[in-house]
Amino acid sequence: MKRITGPGLRAYHRAGFVAVALAAAAAVPGAIAAQAAVDLGQFERCTGCGVALSEVAVLGDAEGAGALEGMNHRVHFGTDGEIIVIRVGGATIQFYDRDGGFRRSSGRRGGGPGEFQHIHGSQVADSSLWIADPGQSRLVRLDLEGRHLRTHAGPFGGEPFPFIVRSDGTAVFARMDGDPDRIGYPLHVVDLETRSIVKSTGSVDGRFVPGSRFETHYRNAPLPGDPDRVWLARASEPRFELWNLETGEHERTMSGMFAWFPKPEHDFDGRSDPPAQLLEFLFDDEDRLWMLTQVPNPRWRDFVELTPGGEHAFRMLDPDPANLWDVRVDVFDPGTGQHFEGPRWNELGVGMVAHEGGVHLFRTVLDEESLSVRLHLYQAEPTEVGATGR
C-alpha cells in the first residue's frame, strides 16, 4: 500500500462540489470530556505530526459499467470488504471488491422500486443501505447487495436532507422546517412507518433563526453505541453540539475560532475570500473529531475577473470550483488535547467514512490520460505525537 503523510499534500484537477452529509460522532473522554464546553482553538497544534494515508484501492474503470461519473460521491463498506460508491445527484450505486475491481451496479433513474430521481444522502445501518431521494421525498432501504427492500415516504422533500436511521424504526433528520410548530428546531425524529414527527429539538428555546444560507445547511451525527444522542453542526462554523433526543436537552458543545475558518458573512462576491464551510465531520473509536473543511484556494484571485455593474459583479475565468476552494483535513484529539493537521487538497471531490473503528478518506480525480474518473480510497491515521505548538 502506498503511504502518504500530510499536511502539504496537494493535487489539481477539475472537481465538483461536495454535498451536505451526515457523519458519525462519538463520546469525548478524559478531563476535556468532562467539560460542558470544549474550546477546540486551545488544542495544541502538533507541528511534528500529520495524518498518514495508506492507499487501499483505486476505483473506476476507463469505460463500461465500472466507470464513475461526476466528481461528487459517497463511499460505504458492505459485506466481505466490498466498497459501495454512490454518485451524489445520480441514480446508480456501484459495487467494487476490496482491490477496486468492479462487481455490479444497482439502481436507475425513475420512480419505481429501486429507482431514484437524485440521490443526496446514504447510510449503512442494520445490515442495509439507506438512500435519501429528496426529490421524491422518500427514504429507500436496500440490502447490501443492492436489492430493493422497502421505500419509506418521508416527511420532507424538495431539497437534500441529512439523516440518521436508528434501530427502533425511527430516523433523525437535520433541517429547518417551515411548520410553525417546528420552525425553530433543526433536529427531527421521524417514525418511518407512520411518517409522523415524534420529536423536534436542536434549539434550547425553539427560537433559532438562521442568519444566512450557510446556517440552514446542517451536518448531523449519531453517538456510536448511544442512539439517543446526536451531534449537530452547521456549515457556517466549527461548532458541534451534543443533543439528547429523549430529553431534548443540549449536553455539550465543542467549538473553536480559527483563522482558516472565519464565519461567512455573505456569498462569494469576487472581492473577499470565498467563504469557508464545514463539509463533513465524524468521530472515530478513539473519540477523535475529524473535520473536512472547504477553505479558500490561496490562488483564487488568479481565476476571477471583476466586471462593471456593481459591488458583486465578477466573472470566473474558469468555472472549476476548485479554483476557489481547497479541502483540508483536521483531527482533534480530546484525550490528549492535540490538533493534527492533515492533507490539504486543491479539489472538492473529497469525503470520509468511518469503518471498523477507523477513518477512510477518499478523493475523486480526473485521470488526465484516459479522461476517466478515479476514486482514490485511503486508510487514514494521525501520526505519532511529536513536537507541539499553537
Secondary structure, DSSP 4 states (H G I P E B T S, - for coil): --EEE-SS---B----PPPP---------HHHHT-SEEEGGGSEE-TT--EEEEEEEEE--SSSTT-B-SS-EEEEE-GGG-EEEEETT-S-EEEE-TTS-EEEEE-EESSSTTEES---EEEEETTEEEEEEGGGTEEEEEETTS-EEEEEE-S--SS---EEE-TTSEEEEES---STTTTT--EEEEETTT--EEEEESSSSS----SSGGGG-EEEEEETTEEEEEEEEETTSSEEEEEETTT--EEEEEE---TTSPPP-SS--SSSPPPPEEEEEEE-TT--EEEEEEEE-TTGGGGEEE-SSSTT-EEESS--GGGTEEEEEEEEETTTTEEEEEEEEB-S-EEEEEETTEEEEEEEEE-TTT--EEEEEEEEEEPPP---B-
